[in-house]
């Protein structure tokens, strides 16, 4: 966004999961079990509660495990509805909610991305869920690649 966020915010400039390994769960409506794929997850996020319209989230999953079909995808936000920051016991929790689209599709899907960023810890975790695309994951990222506003 180019300016310092005065409220709750988060910047992650194209940061990929630790060791390029992310475990992503796909839950097809017609299945009673999860399909698991291994790959790298990259977040490109610039969000600020001061400027919801100018905020964005991009999640890119590149499957590296050999199963078929390849379930790689890129998800881009089209609207950010809320950004919340809460610090509790030295952990900054940032939750982003909105809607977006999987590249190549026209359906708009709600999403939630939640970060737990422990103060001074080398790694942070991020969970994401894309509703109606039926995908979720918990990923580990290097903390020094994440800039937060409204925490600590």
Secondary structure, DSSP 8 states (H G I E B T S, - for coil): --S--SSSEEEEEEEE-GGG-EEEEE--TT-SS-EEEEEEEEEEEEEETT-TTT-EEEEEEEE-S--SS---EEEEEEEEEEEEEEEETTEEEEEEEEEEEETT----EEEEEEEEEETT-SEEEEEEEETTTTEEEEEEEEGGGEEEES--
